[in-house]
């Protein structure tokens, strides 16, 4: 620990009782690892939509303004009453941000498991990654092959394991095909590659012709553009062809979840041999796992009575799936890190860059094809 600085530059987000959000950088004391912990020099951490939910929460970012505190950048924004209600549990608590990252183990606790990781490149899960250093239990880090680039290791957990969780859920619940929204995202492109390799029919929903071309280029078979006039007809045709009865929706708000269920019902009714006024008895399941649209989820009920819309989070899935399944998933991520699970970044920024107002507004826009990577040490 003697060669390390005394402080650890860390990004914090704070909701104040007077209805303001502050995102700042602060120099916190350098953590010291306990016996079963390691201290990692964080070299890269992605900005995922789930990070933005904590970073800016329910603040009105059109009111955001930039300043400094103790020579470090600061962003302040107003929080409307609805946002204050939604974030009531965190008012007054300065929270560190960043779900995952990649770095080098620079100090270790006294346990053999911790000491064995010294000098290793590792992927990290456990929050608080937008910092120069992160101290974590050994079970929260995943050793990576020697020579792994930090950018390749930074997104080992959230998107790769979530995309694999989708196919594991499909098998466990007895479905045979999947529908996925925001399908041109980094996660969506991983899912295309997984499904192609594993022989799983996949219907990809995108929102522009440019995104259609992105997915065609990596071999996607079924792609429908939600912006097209005949979207519902094309979606229904793709679901009839694939037999998909399971959907994962990254959008959350709006009509897409209901449109998926309606198309699944049309396909199921086509397979029925007798009429039922209750609709098909085929279970149609949509999981909402994102909130790209914060508006209400609209369900125009035209899909019988055998359906379900639920939320989906990776951590509860992993807890339910068990160590054997999660271990198999993690091994596959490492084995296919630079192929199936390679992430692509449009921008690389520093911690201070991340609190530049123009840059913050850009990554908070969550545009498909734009993914930001924070490099805490430049």
N, C-alpha and C positions, 0 to 999 in steps of 0.2 A: 504493500500500500504506500510505501515511502515515495515512489515515483509518480504518484497520482496527485492531481490538484486537490485542494481542501474542499472545493465546492463543486457542485454538479448543476450546470445550467439546465433548467427544466421549464417546459411550457405548462401554464396553469390556466384553468377557466373557472371563473367565479361569478355566481349570480348574487347581486346585492339586494338587500331588502327594499331599497328605494326604486327597484325596477330597472336596473342596469346590469348588463353583462360586461365583464372585463376578461380579456384574454391577454396574458402577460408572460414574460420570461422572468424567472427568479433564480438566484444562486442559492441552492439548498446545500446543506452539509453532505459531504461525500459518504454514501452508505458503506458499512463494513459487513462483509458476509458472515453469517452464522455458520455452524458446522455443515449444514446440508444446503448451503447457498453458494452461488457464484456471482461475482461482479463482472458485468459485461460492458465493454466499451461499444456503445451503439453506433454502428456505421451507416445504417440505412433503415428507414421506417416509412411505410406507405401511408398515404392519406386515403382511408376507405370511407364510404358513406356512413358506416357505423361510427367512425371517429368523429365525423362532422356533427352527428347527433349530440354528442357530448360537448364538442368544442364550441359550437354556437347555439345548440339547443333551440329554444323557442324565441330567440332574439330576432328583432326586425333588422336584418342586415342592411336595409336601405338607409338606416340611420347611423351606420358604423362610421366612426371617425378614429384617426390615428393620432397618437401622442407618444411620449416617452416617460419612463419612470426609472430613476437611478441609471440613466444612460442606456436603457434597454427599451425596445419598442413595446407599445401597448395599444390594443384595439378596444374601444368602448362602443357599445350599441344599446339602444333602448329595448326593453322587453315589454310587450303588450300584456294586458291582464291575463289573457288566455295562456300565454307563455309562462307567466309567473305561476299560474295554477298548475300547469303541467310539470314545472320544475320545482315545486314546493319542497320536495325532499332534499334538495341540494343547496338551498339558499344559505349563503354565508360560508359554504365550504369551498376552498380553493382545490380543485381537482386536477390531477395530472392526466394527460391524454396520450392516446396512441396504443392500439390493441396489440400490434405485433411489430417485429423488427428483426434485424440481423446484426451480429457484431462478434467481437473477439473476447474470450474470457481472459481477464487481466488479473483477477484475484479470486481465490477460492477458500471456502471454509475447510475445516479439518477433516471432514469425512473423506474416505477413499473415493466415493462417487463424485464429490465436488473437485477434489484434487486432480482426478483423471481428466477433467475438462480444461485445465489450465492451458492457455494458448490455442484452444480450439475455436474454429468458426462455428457459431451456433445460431439457429433460428430461435426467436423468443416469442412467448405468448404470456400475457398477464397484465397488460395495461401499462401506462406511464412510460411509453417508449419515446415520446418526443422530449428526449433528454440526452445529455452527453453520455451518461452511464445509467445502468439499471441493475439492481440486485434482485435475484430471483432464486427460488428453490430449484434444485437440479431437475426435478420432474417437469418444470415449465420451460426447459430449453431442449432443443433437439440438435445433436451434433450433425454437422454437414460435411460432405467430402472435402478433403484438402483442396484448396484452390477455388472453392466456390466464391463467386463474386457477391459482394454484399447486396447488390440490386437483385440478384437471383434468389438469395436467401431471405430477403426482407418480407416477401409475401408468401411464405411457406404455409401459413396456418389458415387464415380467414377464408380466402377464396378457394384454395385447393381443397381444404377439408370440407368446406361448405358444398362445393360441387360434388365431391365424393359422397357426402351425406345425402344428397338428393338421390343418387342411384341406390345407395344402401336403403333409404326409406322406401323407394319404389319396390325393391325386392322383398323387404320385410312386410310390406302391406299388401303384397299380391298384385301390384300393377305391372304393366309390361311396357309402358312408354310414358314419355314425359313431355309437358308443354312448359316453356320457360320464357319469361318476359325480360326486357332489357338485355336481349340475348347477344348483343354485340359488345357487351362489357368484357373486362378481363375475365371475370368469373364465367360469363356466358361462353366465351371462346374456349375456356378450359372444359366446360361441360360438353361442348361440341366434340372435342377431341376424345374425352372419356367415352362418350356414347358411341362414337365411331369405332373405337378400339374394342369396346365391350359388346357391340352389336345391339345397342339399345335405340329404338326409334325415338327421335327427338324433334319436336315442333318448336321452332325458334320464332318468337315475336319481336320485331324491331320496329322503329318508327320512321325510317327514311330509306330511300333507295340506296344511298351510300352505305348504310349499314347492311343492307341485303348483300351488296358486293363484298363487304368485309367477310361475311360468313361464307359466301360462295367460295371465296379464295382459300378457305381452310377446309372445304369439303362438306359443309352443311347441306343436308338433303331437303329439308322442309323449312322454308323461311317465308313468313308472312309479314307484310308491312301494315302496321295499325293505322297508318295515315292514308291508306288506299280506300277508295270509295267502296270496293267490293271486299273489304277486309273480313267481314263476318263470314261471307261465303267461302273465301279462301281458307280461313281458319277451320271452318267446319269440314271442308274437303280434306285438309291435312289430318285432322283428327279422325275422320272416317277411315282414312288410309292407314294411319298408324295404330288406331285403337287406344289412344292415350286417354287415361282416366285420372291422371295425376298432373297437377300444375304447380309451379313455383313462381310466385309473383314478386318481383323486386319493386314494383311501382307503388302498390299499397292503395292509394287513393284512386278515384275514378271508376271506370266501368269494366276494366280488363278482366278482373276476377270473375265477374258475372258473365262476360262474353265467353270466357273459357268454359264455364260450366254449361252455358247454353249450347255451345258447339258440341261438348261431350254428350249432352243429352240427345241432340239430334242423331249423333253417331250411335248411341245406345239404342234409341228407338228403332233405328234401321235394322238392328239385330234382333228385335223382338218378334215373336211369332204370334202373340196375342195382344190385344189392346188393353191398357190399364189407364183408368182416369187419374191415377196417382203418378203417372210417368214411368220411366224405366226403374227397375230394381237394381241397376248398376250404381255402385257408390262412385260418386264424382267428388274428388278431393282437390281443393286448392289451398296451398300454404302461402301465406304472405310473409316474406322474410325481409322486406325492405320498405323504405318510405320515401321514394323519390318524389312522390306526390303526397303531400301532407293533408290533402282534402279528404272528405268522406269516401268510404268504399261503397259504391253503388251496386246493389244487386237487384236487377229487374227479374223477378222470379219466374223464369220460363223453363225450369229444368227439373220439374217433378219435385219429389220429396226425399229422394235418396242422395244427399249431397252434404258436404261439410266445407266450411272455410275456417281455417285456423292460422295461428301464428307459428313461426318456425325460427328457432335460434340454434346456433351450432352447439353451444355449451350444454344445454339440456339434452340435445341429441346424443352427444358423446357420453354423457353420464348414463343415459339409458342403454346405449349400444354396448358398453362394456369395454374392458381393457383389450381383449383380443381383437375386436373389430377395429378399435381406434388404432391399435398398434399396426394392424395390417394397412390401414389407410395412411398412417404416417410413413410407413416404409415405402409405399407406392409414391408418395409425394417426393421423397428423397431420390428414389430410383428414376423418376421422370421429371426432375426439377427443371432441366433446361429444354424439355420438349413439351409434354402435355401441360405442365404447370408453370411454364415460363411467363412471367408478367412483363408487360411493356409499359414504359413510363414516357410521358410526353414532356415532363419537366422535372428537373432535379433542383432542389432548393435547400437553403440552410435554415436553421431555426429562426434566425432573425428575418430572413426572406419570408418565412411563413406568416409573419406578422406585419408584412408590408400590405397596406390596405388593398392595392390593386391585385396583388397575388392572392390574397385571402378571398376576395370577391370572385376571382377566377376559379379557384379550386372548389369553392362553396357552390358554384353553379352546377357541379356534378355532370358535366357534359360527357356523353359517351365518346370514348377515344382519347380523353384527356385524363391522365392519372399522374398524380404528383408524388414524388419521393423526397422525403426529408433526409438530408445527410448532416447529422448534428455536428460533425467535425469538419464540414466543408468538403 
